Amino acid sequence: MHPNNNSDPKQAPQAAAYAGYQQQAAPAAYGGYQQQAAPPHAAAAYGYQQGPPQWTTGLCGCFEDPSNCLMTCCCPCVTFGQNAEIIDKGTTSCAFAGLIYHALSYVGCSCLFSFPYRSKLRGLYSLPEDPCVDCCVHCLLPTCAICQEYRELKNRGQDPSIGWIANAQRMNQGQAGNPAPPYITPGMSR
């Protein structure tokens, strides 16, 4: 059956998909060899990201990490403190951030303290402001937002539960196999 012949309605979507693939896979001459573009699904299969960075998990994907979900539902100040310490690279301690979050939760203002950390996290990884502005996410779904931020840090190689110092030591040990060349000061010196 020719791809342009759409007489069978069951095969029309397949033919359209095949025709679209042929258009994307048009060969390009390179040094006498023919090179074809990879199919659109191949980029995802090999971990190549197309377009701007995205969140690794959804906002309502709390049950992807059940232990963190339970901890955050029972005591969100602990998870928030862990996230804040990692996002601030150790300048804010887990205990301090958690205590402030807990105190503000009594007057219903914890979201005003927590949403800037979501903005900082998005800035670190160039993530979109999704599904809406950070303040609204933290005011409407604070537990889901804190869980998502925790999972995002974990999926990107950080472990908020062990703190900033332990994460920094892990990163330094990972780089020990490939030491950086020595730094040589420019110019003449004695």
Secondary structure, DSSP 8 states (H G I E B T S, - for coil): --TT---STTTHHHHHHHHHHHHHT--EEETTEEE----HHHHHHTT---SS---SS-TT-GGGSHHHHHHHHH-HHHHHHHHHHHHTTTSS-HHHHHHHHHHHHTTT-HHHHHHHHHHHHHHHHT----SS-HHHHHHH-HHHHHHHHHHHHHHTT--GGGHHHHHHHHHHHHHTTS-------SS---
